[in-house]
Amino acid sequence: MNQPTINTENLPKHLAIIMDGNGRWAKQKGMLRVFGHENGTKAVRETVESCARLGIANLTLYAFSTENWNRPKMEVDTLMKLLVSSLKKELPTLQENNIKLITIGNTSQLPDSARKQLAEVTELTKTNNRMTLTLALSYGSREEIISAVKAISEKVKDNTLAAEDINESTINNHLYTHSLPDVDLVIRTSGEQRISNFLLWQIAYAEFYFTDVLWPDFREKDLHEAIISYQKRERRFGKTSEQIQ
């Protein structure tokens, strides 16, 4: 039986992935959680390259949430070191594939070494235009929305914005993701089925795909299965099937 193929005319314009299961993957192998995080970088590389080859314009990866700061210090420190080493290691891949790197989140909380490396890679890739890779780092959607509300409130207070003029575009323009389109497809690995404070505003009409595959085992075939599932769905955006047709 022939496997269904991906329709490159119907790709998600913005794919977001909650990369879950590193710790469980390591535990299954009798290793420390950090071993799972280290192996998860291989899945990141393959997924990024696969998305670029397919022609997906925007890929956002949930790399570190605001809640993740509450994890054991050793694990957080290792994750930060891994972030720095991965950015250095993956810069040639980003350049070869013409991929632009940006970040969203409260990155001021990151260690100096991580902020410095992020700034360097962001600067070196800023003119790349094949795909935008967004890393959600020290990111929480509620914090993002609170930040947007505060910024808008200041404009109303200063009389540079009228309250009655506030609309969806106003909110969008004050979010970390103001340069990105809404999310079309969210993938979450490891079998968990929740959002975990990720892009709550931006996923209003996104499709969801949950897989039991743990993130370090996620490969191109798994990505393709998710996209094929997405392409089989009818996206109605509140309308009826008859209206869409």
N, C-alpha and C positions, 0 to 999 in steps of 0.2 A: 504494500500500500504506500503510495507516494505521500511524503510529508508535505503539509501545506507550506507555501513559501511566503515570504514577507512582501507585501505590496509597498514599494518604496514611494508610492504616491500618497500613501495614507499613514505616514509616520507621526508619532507624537512630536509636536513642536518643542515640548518641554517634558522631559522625563525626570522624575525624582525618585531616588532610591533610599530606603531606610535599610542600612547595611547591618543586619542583626544576626547574632549567633556566633560571634568570634569566641566568646567565653565558653559556651557549651561545646563548640568544636574542640577546643583545647582540653576541656574536662573529659570528653569522651576518649581522648588519647592519653589521659593521665598526666597532662602537662598544665603548667600555669596559664592563667587567662591571657597573659601578655603574648604567649606563643601563638594564640589564636589571632590576636591583633596583627602580629608580624606576618602571618600567613594570609590575612585578609588583604594585605597590600597587593598580592598577586591577582586577586579577584578585581580589585580596583583598576589595575593596569589593563587587564583583559577587557573589562567592561567599557572603559574609556575608549580604548582603541576600536572595539566593536561598534560602539555608538558612532564614532567618527566615520568609520567605513560605511555604515548604513546611511548616514546623512542626517542624523538627529542633530538639530541645531543647538539645543540646550540640555545639558545634563547636570542635575544637582544631586550631590551626595551628602547625606546626613552623617557627618564625620564625628562630631562631638557636641553634645547638647549642653545647655546650661545646667541641667540636672546631673550630668556626668562628673561635674566637679566634686560631687559628694561621694564618689567612689574612693577606694583606698588610695592613699597618697602614692604608693609605689606604682600602682596601675596608671594613675594620672600622669606621673612623671615619665613613665615609659611611653605612654601615648604621645606626649609632647615631643620627646626625643625622636620617636618614630615619625612624627609629622615632619620634623626638620630633615631627617635623613631621607625620607621618601620624596620630599620636594626637591632636594638636591639630585637625587637619583633619577627622578622622573622628568626633570626639565628637558633633557634631550628628546624624550618621547613626545612631550607637548609641542616642542618646536618642529619636530619631524612631521607631526600630524596637523600642524597649523591650528593648535588648540589654545584658546585664551583662558587664563585662569583668573577667577575672581572669588571673593569670599563674602559670606553674609554672617552676621552674628556680632556679638560684643567681643571683638578680637582684642580689645584693650586689656582683657583679662589674661590673654595668652602670655607665656614667658617671652622675654626680650628676644631670645634666640629664634623662637618660632615666628614672632612678628617680623623680625628682620628677614628671615628666609622667605616668608610669604610676600613681603614687599618686593623683594628681589625678583621672584618668579613672576609676580603680577606685572611688574614693570617690563620684564623681558618678553612677556607673551602678549602684551596689551594690543599689539597690532594684528595678532593672529585672528582669522575670521572664518575658519572652517566650522568650529564648534566652540561654544562657551561652556567651560567646566566650572561649576560653582561648588565650592566647599562650604558647607554649613558648619561653622566652628564656633564653639561657645554660643550656640544658637538656641533660642527658644521663641516660638511663635507668639506666645502671650507677651513676652518682653518686647518683641518687635512691634506688636500692636500698641502696647502702652507707650512706647517711644514715639510712634506715629501720632497718637492722640495728643501727647504733650506738645509735639512740634506744631500740630495744627492749632491747638489751643492758644499757643503763643501768638500765632498769626492773627487769630480772631481778637485776642487781647490787644494786639498792636494795631488793629484796624487795617491790616494788609490783606485780610480775608474775611468775607462776610459769612456768618454761620449758615445762612440759607443757600450759599453757593457750594457748600461741602457736598461732594458726591463720591461715587466709586473711584473716579480718577484721582480725586484729592487724596483718598486713602492710599491708592496704589502708588502715587508719587512720593509718599512719605514712608514707604516700606523699604526694607533692605533690598528687596527684589525689584525696585522701580524700573530697572533696565531690562527685566525679563518678562516674557509672556506668562499667562496663567499656566498652571501645570495641567497636562493632559492625562498623564499616566503616573501612578505611584506604585512602585514595587516594594514589597517588604519581604525579606528573607526570614528564615528560621521558624515559620509556622505561626508566629504571633500575628494577631489581627487587631492592631490598634495604631493610632496616629502618633502618639508620643510627642505632642506639642510641636508638630512639624508642619510649617507652611499652612496654617489653618485657614487663612484668608485665600491663599492662592490655589487651594485644592477644591474650591467650591463645586466645580463641575468635573473634577478629575475622575478617571476610572481607576479602580484599585485591583491589584494583582498580588495575591499572597501565595508564597511558595514555602514548602517545608525545608528546602535546601538551606543549609547553614552558609553564611556569607563566604567563608574561605573556600567553599566548594562551588560557588556560583561561577558558571562559565558561559561562554557565548551561546551555547545551545539553550541554556536556561533563559538568557535574555531574549533570544528569538521566540521561545515559547510564550513569554510574557507579551511580546509585541504582537504576535499572531492572535493571542487571546483578545487583546485590545482591539485589533482590526476586525474581529468578528462581532463586536458589540455595536449597538445602535445608540449613538449619542444624541439625545433629544433636547438637552438644555431646557427642560420644562415644557417642551412642546409635545404634541402627539406624533405617533409614527406617521400618520397620514400627512401631517404638516411637513415633516422632514422629507418625505418622498416627493 
